[in-house]
Amino acid sequence: MSQLLSLSRAARLAGVSRGELQATIRERDIQTFEGEIAVEDLLKAYPAIDMEHDPVLERLASIKAAAKPKSRYSDHWLPEPEVLMARLEEFQHVLTRTKATLNNMEQLLAEVTASLETVVDSDDQRLRETVLHLSGRLRQSLQKSQTQTDRRAEIFSRDAMLRFIAVSARIQPSGHEFFVEGKDSLLDAALRAGLHLDYGCASGNCGACKVRVLKGKVRKIRAHDFVLSALEKEQGYCLACSNTAVSDVVIEATEALTAVDLPQQEIRCVVRNKEAVSDGLNLVHVQTPRTQTLRFMAGQRVAMTLEDGKRRELAVASCPCDGRNLQFLLRSGIGDGFAQTLLAGRHGQTLLIEGPRGDFLLEEEATEPAVFVAVGDGLASIKSLVEHAIAIDNAAALYLFRIDDAPAGGQLDNLCRAWNDALDNFSYRRLAPGVEPAEAARLIADAVMDLASHRLYVAGTATWLDDFVEQAVRLCVPAENIRSDRIDAAGVRCIRAGA
């Protein structure tokens, strides 16, 4: 029976993105089995997988260190010793079963060979020749299994090693899959993978992140105040924020699948840092309390109210994978009371955020290549979308185009270049400031092969953006494949979001 691998795990073993693997499956008409692919088909699709050098963990570490938004976390990629030992025990059971099966098969082959050879004394010459031929093949097979390396076995070995570092979790009923790495809890891992599990405090007090373990083993990694009933424990419930996966698991959990599934929240936050990233543009870091993180989807915005009542609505410029540490791009300007007050205020000043709002969202299930166009301060929502697209790893390829007058080599430019360097399926390019919409559409179409088959996400000033979208449609990009976010000169969202 063929060994089956989930698409997410197969992509990691092949060293490609999940989106690229799915594109290959479609192009080659490879059969999958409920979201899984046979090892033989994976090796046929990627015959150049290097078995001598294992790129899986190195590539993962490189992406995390240089590109993914999670890079601000401490580098605790190894699990706790207790979890590592539990995974080792699980692997021991798998290895024992595998070795037992191998021993039984070798014994069976030996017995069949011996039985066949007893027939050699038959008077039937053709029968003797057939038996000798078959027994010879069986002996050759036994010798080959003991002396040669099987690529399928090497895939099995590499997969087993990967499970020490990262086990998989599948969510029912959505079927979404993510990896639980290092010291991550189930909730941490799901959020970092771009999924929207239900949760509240994320610290074990409210119980909103309660999930049911349907298959596999979990282990508590931190104490929690919320009390599960004896019946809930018996039925396999646990808190996702306080437990990690020991083995591959299947969990039953509630997810927010659309923007309307997210609750409206009011959170009093603290301004932790303000950095000038270009002339007049500032990156503001805001932190929520430990017991109350913001649940939002990439591309959404929040209303911000300062202590003196000044108010502004801004796009969140960071990934939903960390709802506690939020980023915003804020343009300073003469006569702009909100920006002046916030930027001149002390570190540690408080403000109220309300939201999330808006429907300028990533098509998360889409596997088509995605093109992101950030015009001026539209980079805020585009940055959030790109970080989320990297986290969920669904699109076959990602393209980012920036149009602004920020100098090269700035903080945000370096971040985009890091994505370009670290991710095989990512391309970053800056277009000249002031480029006209028609010319920008032509340049992007020239740079992206078959633009009409891509998803297009554009954020910028309303007039420029409307002209650009019109040009994109003329270039045969279907209107339903275009999503746009219109902002004014101060970075405030205009009346509507969406093409």
CORGIUR-V212743 format. One record per pair of residues at least 4 apart in sequence whose C-alpha atoms are under 7 Angstrom apart, sorted by the first residue. I is the first residue (numbers start at 1). J is the second residue. D is the distance in whole Angstrom. If there is no record, write none. Layout:
i=[I,I]
j=[J,J]
d=[D,D]
This chain:
i=[2,2,3,3,4,4,4,4,5,5,5,5,5,5,6,6,6,6,7,7,7,7,7,8,8,9,10,11,11,11,11,11,12,12,13,14,14,15,15,16,16,17,17,18,18,18,19,19,19,19,19,19,20,20,21,22,23,23,24,25,25,26,32,32,33,37,37,38,39,39,40,41,42,43,50,55,56,57,58,59,60,61,62,62,63,63,63,63,64,64,64,65,66,66,66,67,67,67,68,68,69,69,76,76,77,77,77,78,78,78,79,79,79,79,80,80,81,82,83,83,84,84,85,86,86,87,87,87,87,88,89,90,90,91,92,93,94,95,96,97,98,99,100,101,102,103,104,105,106,107,108,109,109,110,111,112,113,113,113,114,116,116,117,117,117,119,120,120,122,124,125,126,127,128,129,130,131,132,133,134,135,136,137,138,139,140,141,142,143,144,150,151,152,153,154,155,156,157,158,159,162,163,165,165,166,166,166,166,167,167,167,167,167,167,168,168,168,168,168,168,169,169,169,169,169,169,169,170,170,170,170,170,170,170,171,171,171,171,171,171,171,172,172,172,173,178,178,179,180,180,180,180,184,184,184,185,185,185,185,185,185,186,186,186,186,186,186,187,187,187,188,188,189,190,190,190,191,191,191,192,192,193,193,193,194,194,194,194,194,196,196,197,197,197,198,198,198,198,198,199,199,200,200,200,200,201,201,201,201,201,202,202,203,203,204,204,204,204,204,205,205,205,206,207,207,209,209,209,210,210,210,210,211,211,211,211,211,211,211,212,212,212,212,212,212,213,213,213,213,213,214,214,214,215,215,216,216,216,216,217,217,217,217,218,218,218,218,219,219,219,219,220,220,220,221,221,221,222,223,224,228,228,229,230,231,232,232,233,233,239,245,256,256,257,259,262,262,264,264,265,265,266,266,266,266,267,267,267,267,268,268,268,268,268,269,269,269,269,269,269,269,270,270,270,270,270,270,270,271,271,271,271,271,271,271,272,272,272,272,272,273,273,273,274,274,274,274,275,275,275,276,276,276,277,277,277,277,277,278,278,278,280,280,281,281,281,281,282,282,282,283,283,283,283,284,284,284,285,285,285,285,286,286,286,287,287,287,288,288,288,288,289,293,293,294,294,295,296,296,296,297,297,298,298,298,298,298,298,298,299,299,299,299,299,299,299,299,300,300,300,300,300,300,300,301,301,301,301,301,301,301,302,302,302,302,302,302,302,302,303,303,303,303,303,303,304,304,304,304,304,304,304,305,305,305,305,305,305,305,306,306,306,306,307,307,310,311,312,313,313,314,314,314,315,315,315,316,316,316,316,316,316,317,317,317,317,317,317,317,318,318,318,318,319,319,319,328,329,330,331,331,332,332,336,337,338,339,340,341,345,358,359,359,360,360,360,360,360,362,365,366,366,367,367,367,368,368,368,368,369,369,369,369,369,369,370,370,370,370,370,370,370,371,371,371,371,371,371,371,372,372,372,372,372,372,372,373,373,373,373,373,373,374,374,374,374,374,374,374,374,374,375,375,375,375,375,375,376,376,376,377,377,378,378,378,379,380,381,382,382,383,384,385,386,387,388,389,397,397,398,398,398,399,399,399,400,400,400,401,401,401,401,402,402,402,403,403,403,403,404,405,408,409,409,410,411,412,413,414,415,416,416,417,417,418,419,419,420,420,420,435,435,436,437,437,437,437,438,438,438,439,440,441,441,441,441,442,443,444,445,445,451,452,452,452,455,455,456,456,456,457,457,457,458,458,458,459,459,459,460,460,460,460,461,461,461,461,461,462,462,462,462,463,464,465,466,467,468,469,470,471,472,472,473,473,473,477,479,482,483,483,484,484,484,485,485,486,486,486,487,487,487,487,488,488,488]
j=[38,39,38,39,36,37,38,39,9,10,36,37,38,39,10,35,36,37,11,18,35,36,37,12,18,13,14,15,16,17,18,21,16,56,56,46,49,55,56,20,21,21,393,22,393,394,23,367,393,394,395,396,24,396,25,26,27,396,28,29,30,30,36,37,37,41,42,42,43,152,44,45,46,47,54,59,60,61,62,63,64,65,66,422,67,68,422,423,68,70,71,71,71,418,422,418,419,422,387,390,319,387,182,183,181,182,183,165,182,183,83,84,182,183,84,183,85,86,87,246,88,164,89,90,246,91,164,246,247,92,93,94,247,95,96,97,98,99,100,101,102,103,104,105,106,107,108,109,110,111,112,113,138,114,115,116,117,135,138,118,131,135,131,132,135,128,128,131,128,128,129,130,131,132,133,134,135,136,137,138,139,140,141,142,143,144,145,146,147,148,154,155,156,157,158,159,160,161,162,163,166,167,181,182,179,180,181,182,179,180,181,245,247,248,177,178,179,180,248,249,177,178,179,180,248,249,250,175,176,177,178,249,250,251,175,176,177,250,251,252,253,251,252,253,252,190,193,189,184,186,189,245,188,189,244,189,240,241,242,243,244,190,240,241,243,244,245,191,240,241,192,241,193,194,195,197,195,196,321,321,391,321,391,392,320,321,388,391,392,255,256,254,255,256,208,209,254,255,256,208,209,206,208,209,292,205,206,291,292,293,241,291,241,291,224,225,226,241,242,224,225,226,226,226,239,239,240,241,237,238,239,240,237,238,239,240,251,252,253,236,237,238,251,252,253,236,237,250,251,252,250,251,252,249,250,247,248,249,250,245,246,247,249,243,244,245,246,243,244,245,246,242,243,244,242,243,244,242,242,242,232,233,233,234,235,236,237,237,238,243,249,261,262,261,359,295,296,355,356,354,355,352,353,354,355,288,352,353,354,288,350,351,352,353,286,287,288,289,350,351,352,286,287,288,348,349,350,351,285,286,287,347,348,349,350,285,286,287,347,348,284,285,347,282,283,284,285,282,283,284,281,282,283,281,282,283,410,411,406,407,410,331,332,329,330,331,332,329,330,331,327,328,329,330,327,328,329,325,326,327,328,325,326,327,324,325,326,292,293,324,325,293,323,324,323,324,323,300,320,356,320,361,319,320,361,362,384,385,388,315,316,360,361,381,382,384,385,315,316,356,357,358,359,360,313,314,315,316,356,357,358,313,314,315,353,354,355,356,357,312,313,314,353,354,355,311,312,313,351,352,353,354,309,310,311,312,351,352,353,310,311,351,352,350,351,338,338,338,492,493,491,492,493,328,380,381,326,327,328,380,381,384,327,328,329,380,381,383,384,326,327,383,384,384,387,388,380,380,339,339,490,339,340,340,341,342,343,344,345,349,497,497,498,483,484,485,497,498,385,394,394,395,394,395,396,395,396,454,455,395,396,397,398,454,455,395,397,398,399,454,455,456,398,399,400,454,455,456,457,382,399,400,401,456,457,458,400,401,402,457,458,459,378,379,382,401,402,403,458,459,460,379,402,403,404,459,460,403,404,460,460,491,382,459,460,383,384,385,386,459,387,388,389,390,391,392,393,425,426,425,426,427,426,427,428,427,428,429,428,429,430,431,429,430,431,430,431,432,433,433,433,413,413,414,414,415,416,417,418,419,420,428,421,428,422,423,426,426,427,428,439,440,440,441,464,467,468,442,468,471,443,444,445,468,471,472,446,447,448,449,451,477,476,477,478,481,482,481,482,483,482,483,484,483,484,485,484,485,486,465,485,486,487,465,486,487,488,489,466,486,487,488,467,468,469,470,471,472,473,474,475,476,477,477,478,479,481,499,499,498,499,497,498,499,497,498,493,494,497,491,492,493,494,492,493,494]
d=[6,7,6,6,6,5,4,6,6,6,5,5,6,7,6,6,4,6,6,7,6,6,6,6,6,6,6,6,5,6,5,6,6,6,6,7,6,7,6,6,7,6,6,6,6,6,6,6,6,4,5,4,6,4,6,6,6,7,6,6,5,7,5,5,6,7,7,6,6,7,6,6,6,5,7,6,6,6,6,6,6,6,6,7,5,6,5,7,5,7,6,5,7,6,6,6,5,6,7,7,7,6,6,6,6,4,7,6,4,6,6,6,4,5,6,6,6,6,6,6,6,7,6,6,6,6,6,5,6,6,6,6,7,6,6,6,6,6,6,6,6,6,6,6,6,6,6,6,6,6,6,6,7,6,6,6,6,5,7,7,6,6,7,7,7,7,5,7,6,6,6,6,6,6,6,6,6,6,6,6,6,6,6,6,6,6,6,7,6,5,6,6,6,6,6,6,6,6,6,6,6,5,6,6,6,5,4,7,6,5,7,7,6,5,7,6,4,6,5,6,6,5,6,7,6,5,6,6,6,4,7,6,5,6,5,5,6,6,5,6,6,6,5,6,7,6,6,7,6,7,5,7,6,6,7,6,7,6,6,5,4,6,5,6,6,5,7,6,5,5,6,7,6,7,5,7,5,6,5,4,7,7,5,5,7,6,6,6,5,5,5,6,4,6,6,5,6,6,7,5,4,6,6,7,7,7,6,4,5,6,6,7,6,6,4,6,6,6,6,6,5,5,6,6,7,6,6,7,7,6,4,6,5,6,6,6,6,6,5,5,4,6,5,5,7,5,6,6,4,6,5,5,7,5,5,6,6,4,7,6,5,6,6,6,6,4,5,5,5,6,6,6,4,6,6,5,7,5,7,7,6,7,6,6,6,6,5,5,7,6,7,5,6,7,7,7,7,5,6,6,5,7,6,5,7,7,6,5,7,7,7,6,4,6,7,6,5,7,6,5,6,6,5,7,5,6,5,6,6,5,6,6,5,6,6,6,6,7,6,6,6,5,6,7,6,5,6,5,5,6,6,4,6,6,5,6,6,6,6,7,7,6,5,7,6,5,6,6,5,6,7,6,5,6,6,5,6,7,6,5,7,6,5,6,6,5,6,6,6,5,7,7,5,5,5,6,6,7,6,6,6,7,6,6,6,7,5,5,6,7,7,5,5,5,7,6,6,6,6,6,6,5,7,6,7,5,4,5,6,5,6,6,6,6,6,5,5,5,6,6,4,7,6,5,6,6,5,6,7,6,5,7,6,6,4,7,6,5,6,5,6,5,7,7,6,6,6,7,6,7,7,6,7,7,6,6,7,6,5,7,6,7,5,5,7,4,5,6,5,6,5,7,5,5,6,6,7,6,7,7,6,5,7,6,6,6,6,6,6,7,7,6,7,7,7,6,5,6,6,7,7,7,5,4,6,5,6,6,7,5,5,5,6,5,6,7,6,5,6,6,5,6,6,5,6,7,6,5,6,7,6,5,6,6,5,6,6,5,6,6,5,6,5,5,6,6,5,6,6,5,6,6,6,5,6,6,5,6,5,6,7,6,6,5,5,6,7,6,6,7,6,6,6,6,6,6,6,5,6,6,5,6,6,5,6,6,5,6,6,5,5,7,7,5,6,6,5,6,6,5,5,6,6,6,6,6,6,6,6,6,6,7,6,7,6,6,7,5,5,6,7,6,6,6,6,6,5,6,6,6,6,6,6,6,6,6,6,6,6,7,6,7,5,4,7,5,6,6,5,6,6,5,6,6,5,6,6,5,6,6,7,6,6,6,6,5,5,7,6,5,6,7,6,6,6,6,6,6,6,6,6,7,6,5,6,6,7,7,6,5,5,6,5,5,5,6,6,5,6,5,5,4,5,5,7,6]
